[in-house]
Amino acid sequence: MHTKESIYEHLKNIMVELFEIEADTISLDARLYEELDIDSIDAVDMIIKLKDLTGKKMQPADFKNVRTVQDVVDAVYALVNNDTPKQ
């Protein structure tokens, strides 16, 4: 079972590793596109890396309304705590 805190820490590590974002600039309220300069291609890369954490297939559509780091954490948390697999 993943907590929101563990998902957040994993997400921060992904952002530092993939996008070379300074860890101290990543906060739950940070806006992905405007503040962290993550584009749509980066978002797809992030989803692929998050699949390693969740073990579940994640669709880009699941993240369509994601705007902040908190939104990503909430979306991943909902996915890992839902017993119905996504098709």
C-alpha positions as CSV (number, residue, x, y, z in Angstrom):
1,M,0.0,0.0,0.0
2,H,1.4,3.3,-1.0
3,T,0.7,6.4,1.0
4,K,0.4,9.9,-0.5
5,E,3.7,10.8,1.2
6,S,5.6,7.8,-0.4
7,I,4.1,8.6,-3.8
8,Y,5.2,12.3,-3.4
9,E,8.7,11.2,-2.5
10,H,8.9,8.8,-5.5
11,L,7.5,11.5,-7.8
12,K,10.1,14.0,-6.6
13,N,12.9,11.5,-7.3
14,I,11.5,10.9,-10.8
15,M,11.4,14.7,-11.5
16,V,15.0,15.2,-10.2
17,E,16.3,12.2,-12.2
18,L,14.4,12.7,-15.5
19,F,14.0,16.5,-15.7
20,E,17.0,17.7,-13.5
21,I,14.6,19.8,-11.4
22,E,16.1,20.9,-8.1
23,A,14.4,18.9,-5.3
24,D,13.8,21.9,-3.2
25,T,11.7,23.6,-5.9
26,I,9.3,20.7,-6.0
27,S,6.3,21.2,-3.7
28,L,2.8,19.8,-3.6
29,D,1.4,23.1,-4.9
30,A,4.0,23.5,-7.7
31,R,2.4,23.8,-11.1
32,L,3.8,21.3,-13.5
33,Y,3.8,23.3,-16.7
34,E,4.2,26.8,-15.5
35,E,6.6,26.4,-12.6
36,L,8.4,23.2,-13.2
37,D,8.5,23.5,-17.0
38,I,7.2,20.0,-17.7
39,D,5.8,19.6,-21.2
40,S,3.5,16.9,-22.6
41,I,6.4,14.7,-23.6
42,D,7.9,14.9,-20.1
43,A,4.5,14.1,-18.7
44,V,4.4,10.8,-20.7
45,D,7.9,9.9,-19.5
46,M,6.7,10.6,-16.0
47,I,3.7,8.3,-16.4
48,I,5.9,5.5,-17.7
49,K,8.2,5.9,-14.6
50,L,5.2,5.9,-12.3
51,K,4.0,2.6,-13.8
52,D,7.1,1.1,-12.2
53,L,5.8,2.3,-8.8
54,T,2.2,1.3,-9.3
55,G,2.6,-1.9,-11.3
56,K,-0.6,-0.8,-13.1
57,K,-1.2,0.4,-16.6
58,M,-1.7,4.2,-16.5
59,Q,-3.4,6.1,-19.3
60,P,-2.4,9.6,-20.3
61,A,-6.1,10.4,-20.1
62,D,-6.0,9.7,-16.4
63,F,-3.8,12.7,-16.1
64,K,-5.7,15.0,-18.4
65,N,-6.8,17.3,-15.6
66,V,-3.5,17.2,-13.6
67,R,-2.0,20.6,-13.1
68,T,0.0,20.4,-9.9
69,V,2.3,17.9,-8.1
70,Q,-0.6,17.3,-5.7
71,D,-2.8,16.4,-8.6
72,V,-0.4,13.8,-9.7
73,V,0.0,12.4,-6.2
74,D,-3.8,12.2,-5.9
75,A,-4.2,10.5,-9.3
76,V,-1.6,7.9,-8.6
77,Y,-3.0,7.3,-5.1
78,A,-6.5,6.8,-6.5
79,L,-5.1,4.4,-9.1
80,V,-3.1,2.2,-6.7
81,N,-6.0,2.1,-4.2
82,N,-8.5,1.0,-6.8
83,D,-8.9,-2.7,-7.2
84,T,-10.3,-2.4,-10.7
85,P,-7.6,-2.6,-13.3
86,K,-7.6,0.1,-15.9
87,Q,-8.0,-1.1,-19.5
